[in-house]
Amino acid sequence: MDDHLRDAEMATRAIRVGQRQDVSSQHSEPLVLTSSYFFDDAADAAEKFAGRRAGNVYIRFDNPTVKAFEERLASMEQAEAAVATGSGMSLYMLMAMALLQAGDHVVLGKGMFGTTGYMFNNYYAKFGVTASVVDVADHAGWQRSITPTTRMIIVETPTNPLMSVADLDFLSALAQAHDVILAVDNTLCTPVFQNPIRHGADLTLHSAGKYIDGQGRCGGGVILGRASLIGKIRRALRTFGPSLSPFNAWVFVKGLETLAIRMRVHQSNTEALARWLSEQGLVERIYYTGDPRHPQAALIARQQSGHGGLLSFVLRGGREEAWAVMNRLRFINLTTNIGDTKTMITHPATTTHALTTQKERDEVGITDGLLRISVGLEDIGDIIADLDHALQPCAAAASV
Ligand SMILES: *Cc1c(COP(=O)(O)O)cnc(C)c1O
């Protein structure tokens, strides 16, 4: 008897053996890769398709690994339900598709992630949805911004890169009084340092490729909130299909396991760096929610239990000096991303905000001397030494 399998037998085994492998005793979360799911019988298929029976139907809207991620983060954000998507921006797309219609008005916080404003002004405007912008700290401005057609307030707090904070208790009371949905982007603080739902937000959003992944590998997004709202957004996901890859979900599931300890080190490193920067004569100003001189320090203490890893500062000398410092760095990377184990530096005026005019930038405070640092988890002594080395020639020139 030949001990080689026949080709056909090999083919069938390759497809069938282990198909019903029981993973219930698997200790680490499995990465489940399947685009479809079999049904027990015809009636089971009909019930699951109609949504009358729980169970998986199709990859565009069902995957156990994605579900594990949604459930874990929902529990961390104290949300009833969650939907994950393939990017942060696709969350904003689904949210608008699911909850807005022609004639509706949306108010956006000033300093939001630039692409969000671009989405409303260049795409949703075509469908009759209008958007206005309010400085997150301007309470009278928020009150004036609400019109009879306003359906939604969308804010990021703190803002990036200028670290201005929106008062969520104030905004949720305003939203409730006018029957408006409040959506809060919690990417920067993560559930470790801020819980928008406990402050009255209807929806919380995350770009998951930032701190949730935390190691700069994957992209994705999650929106969380009341089951009734999330159900509508899930329906939009099922229709439009910007689904999260199970692999990315698996990376995020494992990322969540270390989120709290990572956020605490991001925070202690950032605090130490802010203290050091504030002693450097070349540094004109620091933007950091943990700075005791932050104009909103009382609100921050009430709303955030920590400060995360983002900090911006203004160098005397403008663009030339800012670029020179960046170019002298030895290991801090020039990268526009945030929320990585690796420390990264960005010159917002010529990268993330380059599409705005100088006048617009000056108005919002994105000056030519502004640098933003996403502080990583390297030894803080090494991070400071790198910046110290990069600042030295400027300091020497300034003292001549
Ligand atoms: C990065 C980011 C986004 C966009 O998310 P993507 O995953 O890049 O699509 C939205 N909001 C905030 C606060 C972000 O930092």
The ligand as an SDF file (V2000), in Angstrom:
LIG
                    3D

 15 15  0  0  0  0  0  0  0  0999 V2000
   -6.4250   59.4790   12.8640 C   0  0  0  0  0  0  0  0  0  0  0  0
   -7.6830   60.0990   13.3400 C   0  0  0  0  0  0  0  0  0  0  0  0
   -8.8760   60.0100   12.6160 C   0  0  0  0  0  0  0  0  0  0  0  0
   -8.9500   59.2960   11.2880 C   0  0  0  0  0  0  0  0  0  0  0  0
   -8.8420   57.9360   11.4700 O   0  0  0  0  0  0  0  0  0  0  0  0
   -8.2240   56.9540   10.3590 P   0  0  0  0  0  0  0  0  0  0  0  0
   -8.1860   55.6540   11.0960 O   0  0  0  0  0  0  0  0  0  0  0  0
   -6.9000   57.4980    9.9650 O   0  0  0  0  0  0  0  0  0  0  0  0
   -9.1920   56.9390    9.2170 O   0  0  0  0  0  0  0  0  0  0  0  0
  -10.0080   60.6050   13.1430 C   0  0  0  0  0  0  0  0  0  0  0  0
   -9.9890   61.2630   14.3220 N   0  0  0  0  0  0  0  0  0  0  0  0
   -8.8500   61.3640   15.0390 C   0  0  0  0  0  0  0  0  0  0  0  0
   -8.8620   62.0900   16.3360 C   0  0  0  0  0  0  0  0  0  0  0  0
   -7.6680   60.7990   14.5830 C   0  0  0  0  0  0  0  0  0  0  0  0
   -6.5400   60.9320   15.3020 O   0  0  0  0  0  0  0  0  0  0  0  0
  1  2  1  0
  2  3  1  0
  2 14  2  0
  3  4  1  0
  3 10  2  0
  4  5  1  0
  5  6  1  0
  6  7  2  0
  6  8  1  0
  6  9  1  0
 10 11  1  0
 11 12  2  0
 12 13  1  0
 12 14  1  0
 14 15  1  0
M  END
$$$$
